[in-house]
Amino acid sequence: MSSETRGSSETQGQPVQSITTLSTREVYTNPWMRVREDQILRSNGKPGIYGVIDKDDSAIILPLDLDADGGVGRVWLVEQFRYTIQQRCLELPQGGWEMGDIDPEELARGELKEELGLDAAQMTYLGTLWIAYGFANQKQHVFLATGLTPTEKEPDPEEHDLTAHSVSIAEFEKMMLDGVIRDNCTLSAWGLYLVWKAHQAT
């Protein structure tokens, strides 16, 4: 099977950079992010600006109790108040440590302990996602966590209102379809897991 791509710019398999950075300036920074504005030149000769948010890598974890509910399985979720949208939200545990050089699995295990108070016997790496590359360069590492056992919970100060929920996989999927869960990272991670799972059976 072959595929055809139209309107792309590639030379011998290498992407051609169609936007050149002319200059950059820092607009704002805090311990969690850096905002910059770049003066750019497009390959069509048109100049412009680009706002970029620099953030360190993060991790999202799918904590599955595969033997629960007669082998059907359950998934652990967290609920917390998301200030930007002024709503309490259900999502998979996720986050970052604002460190440029961190082992992704160490980060994932740390987030699992911080947010849910769980340890995993197995951590399976599923892949890496760009969270919102239209304006941010943050990557998110996706891990499947199984063989779960309770351990001491270590929440960050920002996670003061976080609560844990264990739901059936059927209920979890219904929440996504019904719009109860609308976190794009959660939906993307679950989709990646389903593709990975399907390939394990082949």
FENQUI-V769729 format. One record per pair of residues at least 12 apart in sequence whose ideal C-beta (glycine too) atoms are under 7 Angstrom apart, sorted by the first residue. I is the first residue (numbers start at 1). J is the second residue. Records with the same first field share a line. If there is no record, write none. Layout:
I->J + J
//
This chain:
18->42 + 43
19->40 + 42
20->40 + 41
21->38 + 40
22->39 + 40 + 41
23->39
24->36 + 38
25->37
31->98
32->98
33->53 + 54 + 55
34->54
35->51 + 53
36->52 + 54
37->49 + 51
38->50 + 52
51->135
52->135 + 137
53->135 + 136
54->137
55->136 + 138
56->96 + 98 + 99 + 100
57->96 + 102 + 104 + 138 + 139 + 141
58->94 + 95 + 96 + 138 + 140
59->94 + 104 + 107 + 108 + 111 + 140 + 141 + 143
60->92 + 94 + 140 + 142 + 185 + 189
61->92 + 93 + 94 + 108 + 111 + 112 + 143 + 145
62->75 + 92 + 144 + 145 + 189 + 193
63->75 + 76 + 93 + 112 + 116 + 118 + 145 + 148
64->144 + 145 + 146
65->148
66->146
69->168
72->168 + 169
73->169
74->166 + 167 + 168 + 169
75->167 + 169 + 172
76->116 + 118 + 164 + 166
77->90 + 91 + 92 + 165 + 167
78->91 + 93 + 115 + 116 + 162 + 164
79->163 + 165
80->159 + 161 + 162
81->161
89->183
90->165 + 175 + 180 + 181
91->181 + 183 + 186
92->186 + 189
93->111 + 112 + 115 + 116
94->111 + 185
95->111
97->110
104->141
105->123 + 143
108->123 + 141 + 143
109->123
112->145
113->151 + 154
114->154 + 155 + 156 + 159
115->155 + 159 + 162
116->164
117->150 + 151 + 152 + 153
118->148 + 149 + 150 + 151
119->149 + 151
120->145 + 146 + 147 + 148
121->146 + 147
122->146 + 147
123->143 + 145
124->143 + 144
125->143
126->142 + 143 + 144 + 192 + 193 + 196
127->142 + 192
128->140 + 141 + 142
129->142 + 188
131->185
140->185
142->189 + 192
144->193
//
